């Protein structure tokens, strides 16, 4: 299982991910956890992710652009890896499932 964490503070996850059951799951290759720093996906020289709330008022909100760029980079990697794992795990059965999904989504029902 792949888990991607999008955060402004990636160092904050070092402790929890290197202890206890999560550490053992990572070592046994049960899960893969990737921590992504949103500041790396900003476009300004100060790596600013904060924005002001619409309509004024107190507080800060996060810009959508860094999230958008990060998700667009992370999701294809996740999908490719998952497809590869499924192919290795299920082999030929994977092809049948994909064929069924194709027929099903086209409005046709196939008997496999």
C-alpha positions in Angstrom: 0.0 0.0 0.0 1.3 3.4 -0.9 0.6 6.4 1.4 1.5 9.9 0.2 1.6 12.7 2.8 1.5 16.3 1.5 2.7 18.7 4.2 4.4 22.0 4.9 6.5 20.3 7.7 7.9 17.0 6.4 10.4 16.8 9.3 7.5 16.5 11.7 6.8 13.0 10.3 10.3 11.5 10.9 9.6 10.5 14.4 6.2 8.9 14.0 7.2 7.0 10.9 10.3 5.5 12.4 8.7 4.1 15.5 6.3 1.3 16.5 4.1 -0.7 14.2 4.5 1.8 11.2 8.2 1.2 11.3 7.8 -2.6 11.2 5.2 -2.3 8.4 7.7 -0.2 6.3 10.5 -2.7 7.0 8.4 -5.6 6.0 7.4 -3.8 2.8 3.7 -3.9 3.7 3.4 -0.1 3.2 5.4 2.6 1.5 5.1 6.1 2.9 6.2 9.1 0.9 6.3 12.6 2.5 6.1 15.5 0.1 7.1 19.0 1.0 4.6 21.4 -0.5 7.1 24.3 -0.4 8.9 22.5 -3.3 5.9 22.9 -5.5 5.5 26.7 -5.1 6.4 29.2 -7.9 7.8 32.1 -5.9 11.3 32.5 -4.7 10.2 32.6 -1.0 8.4 29.2 -1.3 5.2 30.7 0.2 2.3 28.4 0.5 0.1 30.7 2.7 -2.7 32.8 1.2 -5.2 35.2 2.7 -8.8 34.1 3.3 -11.4 35.3 0.8 -13.4 38.2 2.2 -10.7 39.2 4.7 -10.9 38.2 8.3 -8.4 36.5 10.6 -6.2 33.5 9.8 -4.4 32.1 6.9 -5.3 29.5 4.3 -3.1 27.4 2.0 -2.8 28.1 -1.7 -4.3 25.5 -4.0 -1.5 25.7 -6.6 1.2 23.8 -4.5 -1.4 21.0 -3.8 -2.4 20.9 -7.4 1.2 20.6 -8.7 2.1 18.0 -6.0 -1.0 15.8 -6.6 -0.4 15.9 -10.4 3.1 14.6 -9.8 2.3 12.0 -7.2 -0.9 10.4 -8.6 0.7 9.1 -11.9 3.5 7.5 -9.9 1.1 5.9 -7.6 -1.1 4.5 -10.4 1.8 3.2 -12.4 3.2 1.4 -9.3 -0.1 0.0 -8.4 -0.7 -1.3 -11.9 2.7 -3.0 -11.8 2.0 -4.7 -8.5 -1.4 -5.9 -9.7 0.2 -7.3 -12.8 2.8 -9.2 -10.8 0.3 -10.4 -8.3 -2.5 -11.4 -10.5 -0.8 -12.0 -13.8 -3.2 -13.1 -16.5 -6.2 -12.5 -14.2 -5.4 -8.7 -14.4 -6.0 -8.7 -18.1 -9.4 -10.3 -17.7 -10.4 -7.7 -15.1 -9.3 -4.8 -17.3 -11.2 -6.3 -20.2 -14.3 -6.7 -18.1 -14.0 -3.1 -16.9 -13.7 -1.9 -20.5 -16.8 -3.7 -21.6 -18.7 -2.7 -18.5 -17.8 1.0 -18.9 -18.8 1.0 -22.6 -22.3 -0.2 -21.6 -21.7 -3.8 -22.8 -21.7 -6.8 -20.5 -19.3 -9.6 -21.3 -19.1 -13.1 -19.9 -15.5 -13.9 -18.9 
